[in-house]
Amino acid sequence: MTQTSNRFFDEIARLMNDAAGAAQGVKREVDGVVRNQAERILRDLDLVKREEFEAVKDMARLAREENEALKARIAALEAKIQN
């Protein structure tokens, strides 16, 4: 009877290990599917990467600074012409 019980418990342990391995495989598969769906959705939303946004933001700041400098230069030239 003891040998039969041990074999039974060995089989249960083997099945539990197999089930745990299968569950990990399913988890990896689900993670992959979710990741792919999320990437597809983000691509469809046409979002901008942070690096690209920061680069455009810096370009806009530099353009504003240049615009202000040119305004000041034009004002100085107009004042010179009027005198």
C-alpha positions as CSV (number, residue, x, y, z in Angstrom):
1,M,0.0,0.0,0.0
2,T,2.9,2.4,0.8
3,Q,4.4,1.9,-2.6
4,T,1.1,2.6,-4.3
5,S,0.7,5.8,-2.3
6,N,4.2,7.0,-3.2
7,R,3.6,6.3,-6.9
8,F,0.3,8.2,-6.7
9,F,1.9,11.2,-5.0
10,D,4.8,11.0,-7.5
11,E,2.3,11.2,-10.4
12,I,0.5,14.1,-8.7
13,A,3.8,15.9,-8.3
14,R,4.7,15.3,-11.9
15,L,1.3,16.5,-13.1
16,M,1.6,19.7,-10.9
17,N,5.1,20.4,-12.4
18,D,3.7,19.9,-15.9
19,A,0.8,22.2,-15.2
20,A,3.1,24.8,-13.8
21,G,5.3,24.7,-16.9
22,A,2.3,24.9,-19.1
23,A,1.0,27.9,-17.1
24,Q,4.3,29.7,-17.6
25,G,4.1,29.0,-21.3
26,V,0.6,30.3,-21.5
27,K,1.7,33.4,-19.5
28,R,4.6,34.1,-22.0
29,E,2.2,33.7,-24.9
30,V,-0.4,36.0,-23.4
31,D,2.3,38.6,-22.6
32,G,3.5,38.5,-26.2
33,V,0.0,38.9,-27.6
34,V,-0.8,41.8,-25.3
35,R,2.5,43.5,-26.1
36,N,1.9,43.1,-29.9
37,Q,-1.6,44.5,-29.5
38,A,-0.4,47.5,-27.4
39,E,2.3,48.2,-30.0
40,R,-0.2,48.1,-32.8
41,I,-2.6,50.4,-31.0
42,L,0.2,52.9,-30.3
43,R,1.3,52.8,-33.9
44,D,-2.3,53.4,-35.0
45,L,-2.6,56.4,-32.7
46,D,0.4,58.0,-34.6
47,L,2.1,59.1,-31.4
48,V,5.4,60.9,-31.3
49,K,8.4,59.5,-29.5
50,R,9.6,61.6,-26.6
51,E,13.0,62.2,-28.2
52,E,11.4,63.5,-31.3
53,F,9.1,65.8,-29.3
54,E,12.0,67.2,-27.3
55,A,13.9,67.9,-30.5
56,V,11.0,69.8,-32.0
57,K,10.5,71.6,-28.8
58,D,14.1,72.8,-28.8
59,M,13.8,73.8,-32.4
60,A,10.7,75.9,-31.6
61,R,12.5,77.5,-28.6
62,L,15.5,78.5,-30.8
63,A,13.2,79.8,-33.5
64,R,11.3,82.0,-30.9
65,E,14.7,83.3,-29.6
66,E,15.8,84.1,-33.2
67,N,12.5,85.8,-33.9
68,E,12.8,88.0,-30.8
69,A,16.4,89.0,-31.8
70,L,15.3,89.9,-35.3
71,K,12.3,91.9,-33.9
72,A,14.7,93.9,-31.7
73,R,17.1,94.4,-34.7
74,I,14.3,95.6,-36.9
75,A,13.1,98.0,-34.2
76,A,16.6,99.4,-33.8
77,L,17.0,99.9,-37.6
78,E,13.6,101.6,-37.9
79,A,14.5,103.9,-35.0
80,K,17.7,104.7,-36.8
81,I,15.9,105.5,-40.0
82,Q,13.4,107.8,-38.3
83,N,16.1,109.9,-36.7
